[in-house]
Amino acid sequence: MTESPELNGIFTRIRDNLDAHYDRRERLIKISRDITAQSKKMIFALQRIQGEVSTLPPAIQKQIDTQEGEIKKLLARAEKDIQGPNAYRYVARAGGGLTVNRYHRQISPGIQEYVWIPAPCWDLDGRVMK
């Protein structure tokens, strides 16, 4: 049996594409976990507030601002992997197809946790976190 250079080249490209996909997927899972961890720290900081307050205490505000900055950096790192040519895929569904982000299952848990944080801030500080 002789090896075909063309066939080897095809399989090499497929391998490289799959490796890139799995690396991207693992990066997004790690980023999502880091976002979840930072979000939980923010929530726990807000839960430490005793009684009714009109503004957040300076120490807690500083901690929340620091963690929010970290989350923004993590989202910026994830941005290049969830946009562009690899971002979307077509999913066949009964009654019609659906186009979804290819990596939504990897990044979604962290984003969902982050989205819940402003709710306590609205109650405590009357502001919307940006």
MODELLER restraints for C-alpha pairs under 7 A, 6 or more apart:
rsr = mdl.restraints
at = mdl.atoms
rsr.add(forms.Gaussian(group=physical.xy_distance, feature=features.Distance(at['CA:24:A'], at['CA:81:A']), mean=6.50, stdev=0.5))
rsr.add(forms.Gaussian(group=physical.xy_distance, feature=features.Distance(at['CA:25:A'], at['CA:103:A']), mean=6.83, stdev=0.5))
rsr.add(forms.Gaussian(group=physical.xy_distance, feature=features.Distance(at['CA:25:A'], at['CA:106:A']), mean=6.71, stdev=0.5))
rsr.add(forms.Gaussian(group=physical.xy_distance, feature=features.Distance(at['CA:28:A'], at['CA:78:A']), mean=6.28, stdev=0.5))
rsr.add(forms.Gaussian(group=physical.xy_distance, feature=features.Distance(at['CA:28:A'], at['CA:106:A']), mean=5.83, stdev=0.5))
rsr.add(forms.Gaussian(group=physical.xy_distance, feature=features.Distance(at['CA:28:A'], at['CA:107:A']), mean=5.68, stdev=0.5))
rsr.add(forms.Gaussian(group=physical.xy_distance, feature=features.Distance(at['CA:29:A'], at['CA:106:A']), mean=5.02, stdev=0.5))
rsr.add(forms.Gaussian(group=physical.xy_distance, feature=features.Distance(at['CA:29:A'], at['CA:107:A']), mean=6.12, stdev=0.5))
rsr.add(forms.Gaussian(group=physical.xy_distance, feature=features.Distance(at['CA:31:A'], at['CA:74:A']), mean=6.14, stdev=0.5))
rsr.add(forms.Gaussian(group=physical.xy_distance, feature=features.Distance(at['CA:32:A'], at['CA:106:A']), mean=6.94, stdev=0.5))
rsr.add(forms.Gaussian(group=physical.xy_distance, feature=features.Distance(at['CA:32:A'], at['CA:107:A']), mean=5.02, stdev=0.5))
rsr.add(forms.Gaussian(group=physical.xy_distance, feature=features.Distance(at['CA:32:A'], at['CA:109:A']), mean=6.40, stdev=0.5))
rsr.add(forms.Gaussian(group=physical.xy_distance, feature=features.Distance(at['CA:32:A'], at['CA:110:A']), mean=4.30, stdev=0.5))
rsr.add(forms.Gaussian(group=physical.xy_distance, feature=features.Distance(at['CA:33:A'], at['CA:110:A']), mean=6.08, stdev=0.5))
rsr.add(forms.Gaussian(group=physical.xy_distance, feature=features.Distance(at['CA:35:A'], at['CA:71:A']), mean=5.66, stdev=0.5))
rsr.add(forms.Gaussian(group=physical.xy_distance, feature=features.Distance(at['CA:35:A'], at['CA:74:A']), mean=6.97, stdev=0.5))
rsr.add(forms.Gaussian(group=physical.xy_distance, feature=features.Distance(at['CA:35:A'], at['CA:110:A']), mean=5.08, stdev=0.5))
rsr.add(forms.Gaussian(group=physical.xy_distance, feature=features.Distance(at['CA:36:A'], at['CA:110:A']), mean=4.62, stdev=0.5))
rsr.add(forms.Gaussian(group=physical.xy_distance, feature=features.Distance(at['CA:36:A'], at['CA:113:A']), mean=5.82, stdev=0.5))
rsr.add(forms.Gaussian(group=physical.xy_distance, feature=features.Distance(at['CA:36:A'], at['CA:114:A']), mean=6.87, stdev=0.5))
rsr.add(forms.Gaussian(group=physical.xy_distance, feature=features.Distance(at['CA:38:A'], at['CA:67:A']), mean=5.79, stdev=0.5))
rsr.add(forms.Gaussian(group=physical.xy_distance, feature=features.Distance(at['CA:38:A'], at['CA:71:A']), mean=6.80, stdev=0.5))
rsr.add(forms.Gaussian(group=physical.xy_distance, feature=features.Distance(at['CA:39:A'], at['CA:113:A']), mean=6.28, stdev=0.5))
rsr.add(forms.Gaussian(group=physical.xy_distance, feature=features.Distance(at['CA:39:A'], at['CA:114:A']), mean=5.39, stdev=0.5))
rsr.add(forms.Gaussian(group=physical.xy_distance, feature=features.Distance(at['CA:39:A'], at['CA:117:A']), mean=6.93, stdev=0.5))
rsr.add(forms.Gaussian(group=physical.xy_distance, feature=features.Distance(at['CA:42:A'], at['CA:64:A']), mean=5.48, stdev=0.5))
rsr.add(forms.Gaussian(group=physical.xy_distance, feature=features.Distance(at['CA:42:A'], at['CA:67:A']), mean=6.76, stdev=0.5))
rsr.add(forms.Gaussian(group=physical.xy_distance, feature=features.Distance(at['CA:43:A'], at['CA:117:A']), mean=6.30, stdev=0.5))
rsr.add(forms.Gaussian(group=physical.xy_distance, feature=features.Distance(at['CA:45:A'], at['CA:60:A']), mean=6.17, stdev=0.5))
rsr.add(forms.Gaussian(group=physical.xy_distance, feature=features.Distance(at['CA:53:A'], at['CA:124:A']), mean=6.23, stdev=0.5))
rsr.add(forms.Gaussian(group=physical.xy_distance, feature=features.Distance(at['CA:54:A'], at['CA:124:A']), mean=6.18, stdev=0.5))
rsr.add(forms.Gaussian(group=physical.xy_distance, feature=features.Distance(at['CA:54:A'], at['CA:125:A']), mean=5.86, stdev=0.5))
rsr.add(forms.Gaussian(group=physical.xy_distance, feature=features.Distance(at['CA:55:A'], at['CA:124:A']), mean=6.34, stdev=0.5))
rsr.add(forms.Gaussian(group=physical.xy_distance, feature=features.Distance(at['CA:55:A'], at['CA:125:A']), mean=4.76, stdev=0.5))
rsr.add(forms.Gaussian(group=physical.xy_distance, feature=features.Distance(at['CA:56:A'], at['CA:124:A']), mean=6.75, stdev=0.5))
rsr.add(forms.Gaussian(group=physical.xy_distance, feature=features.Distance(at['CA:56:A'], at['CA:125:A']), mean=6.05, stdev=0.5))
rsr.add(forms.Gaussian(group=physical.xy_distance, feature=features.Distance(at['CA:82:A'], at['CA:103:A']), mean=6.54, stdev=0.5))
rsr.add(forms.Gaussian(group=physical.xy_distance, feature=features.Distance(at['CA:87:A'], at['CA:101:A']), mean=5.35, stdev=0.5))
rsr.add(forms.Gaussian(group=physical.xy_distance, feature=features.Distance(at['CA:87:A'], at['CA:102:A']), mean=5.29, stdev=0.5))
rsr.add(forms.Gaussian(group=physical.xy_distance, feature=features.Distance(at['CA:88:A'], at['CA:99:A']), mean=6.49, stdev=0.5))
rsr.add(forms.Gaussian(group=physical.xy_distance, feature=features.Distance(at['CA:88:A'], at['CA:100:A']), mean=5.59, stdev=0.5))
rsr.add(forms.Gaussian(group=physical.xy_distance, feature=features.Distance(at['CA:88:A'], at['CA:101:A']), mean=4.45, stdev=0.5))
rsr.add(forms.Gaussian(group=physical.xy_distance, feature=features.Distance(at['CA:88:A'], at['CA:102:A']), mean=4.96, stdev=0.5))
rsr.add(forms.Gaussian(group=physical.xy_distance, feature=features.Distance(at['CA:89:A'], at['CA:99:A']), mean=5.65, stdev=0.5))
rsr.add(forms.Gaussian(group=physical.xy_distance, feature=features.Distance(at['CA:89:A'], at['CA:100:A']), mean=5.84, stdev=0.5))
rsr.add(forms.Gaussian(group=physical.xy_distance, feature=features.Distance(at['CA:89:A'], at['CA:101:A']), mean=6.42, stdev=0.5))
rsr.add(forms.Gaussian(group=physical.xy_distance, feature=features.Distance(at['CA:89:A'], at['CA:102:A']), mean=5.60, stdev=0.5))
rsr.add(forms.Gaussian(group=physical.xy_distance, feature=features.Distance(at['CA:90:A'], at['CA:97:A']), mean=6.74, stdev=0.5))
rsr.add(forms.Gaussian(group=physical.xy_distance, feature=features.Distance(at['CA:90:A'], at['CA:98:A']), mean=5.79, stdev=0.5))
rsr.add(forms.Gaussian(group=physical.xy_distance, feature=features.Distance(at['CA:90:A'], at['CA:99:A']), mean=4.53, stdev=0.5))
rsr.add(forms.Gaussian(group=physical.xy_distance, feature=features.Distance(at['CA:90:A'], at['CA:100:A']), mean=6.63, stdev=0.5))
rsr.add(forms.Gaussian(group=physical.xy_distance, feature=features.Distance(at['CA:91:A'], at['CA:97:A']), mean=5.69, stdev=0.5))
rsr.add(forms.Gaussian(group=physical.xy_distance, feature=features.Distance(at['CA:91:A'], at['CA:98:A']), mean=5.12, stdev=0.5))
rsr.add(forms.Gaussian(group=physical.xy_distance, feature=features.Distance(at['CA:91:A'], at['CA:99:A']), mean=5.98, stdev=0.5))
rsr.add(forms.Gaussian(group=physical.xy_distance, feature=features.Distance(at['CA:92:A'], at['CA:98:A']), mean=6.36, stdev=0.5))
rsr.add(forms.Gaussian(group=physical.xy_distance, feature=features.Distance(at['CA:118:A'], at['CA:128:A']), mean=6.28, stdev=0.5))
rsr.add(forms.Gaussian(group=physical.xy_distance, feature=features.Distance(at['CA:118:A'], at['CA:129:A']), mean=6.00, stdev=0.5))
rsr.add(forms.Gaussian(group=physical.xy_distance, feature=features.Distance(at['CA:121:A'], at['CA:127:A']), mean=6.56, stdev=0.5))
rsr.add(forms.Gaussian(group=physical.xy_distance, feature=features.Distance(at['CA:122:A'], at['CA:128:A']), mean=6.16, stdev=0.5))
